[in-house]
Amino acid sequence: MKLIKDKKREISKEEEFYLASQWQLMWRKFKKHKLAMLGGTILAIFYIVAIFSEFFSTEDIYKQHLEDIYAPTQKIHFFDEEGFHLRPFVHGLKKERDPETFRRTYTEDKTKRYPLYFFVHGDKYKLWNLFRTDIHFFGVEEGTLFLFGTDKLGRDLFSRNLYASRISLSIGLIGVALSFILGCIMGGISGYFGGTIDTVIQRVIEFLISIPTIPLWMALSAALPKKWSPIKVYFGITIILSVIGWCGLARD
């Protein structure tokens, strides 16, 4: 009986394998790869943070703290002179003027402790330009929270980095999508018509592939007009990244 049951299990597994779709087979193989699962999880977290960057940021990216220009990072602590605290906190910043260089210097003011809270009220924003709210994932109710410090205008670098991640993470997706579409179109034309058209397209592909990728990208990036708005530069870079990417797909 045991042999029969084991045999049935083997048959059912084989049937599941042959009846599974391509996506199911890919997912099964992906789940078995621990590093791939770890990398996929981290990448998913990055994209979630980028999509909801207004919510995860601690304040408005345009907000200026003119009294805290080039402020250092405020470290998160669990311990102080009183001992361990279950709720993490940051110390305030003490500002001084260097008498020799006349530069502003910062030191931790350990007499001031600002606890971190989840889902705090802060600067107002419109999520995806649709919903107006002032709820942030975490922050302090009083004082300042500069996890990455501030820039020359006193703007919070942590919040600005979260906003900037949208561009960094979306350029790759849009570039791949454009390469895929262009590769399918050019490869389809080359295979469908054949003859002279196929020869010309394949020679163009070989020429583009023969050019070193990094110098070509650098040259095309330098060719972008400096007067362009950030949106135009963004789309220009995505097009540049897809210029070479379509060649391999079209050739296959």
ABEGO torsion letter per residue (X at the ends): XAAAAAAAAAAAAAAAAAABBAAAAAAAAAAABAAAAAAAAAAAAAAAAAAAAAAABABBAABBBAAABGBBBBBBBABBAAEBBABBBBBBBBBBBBAAAGBBBBBBBAABBBBBBBGBBBBBBBBGGABBBABBABEBABEBBBAAEBBAAGBBAAAAAAAAAAAAAAAAAAAAAAAAAAAAAAAAAAAAAEEAAAAAAAAAAAAAAABBAAAAAAAAAAABBAABBAAAAAAAAAAAAAAAAAAAAAAX
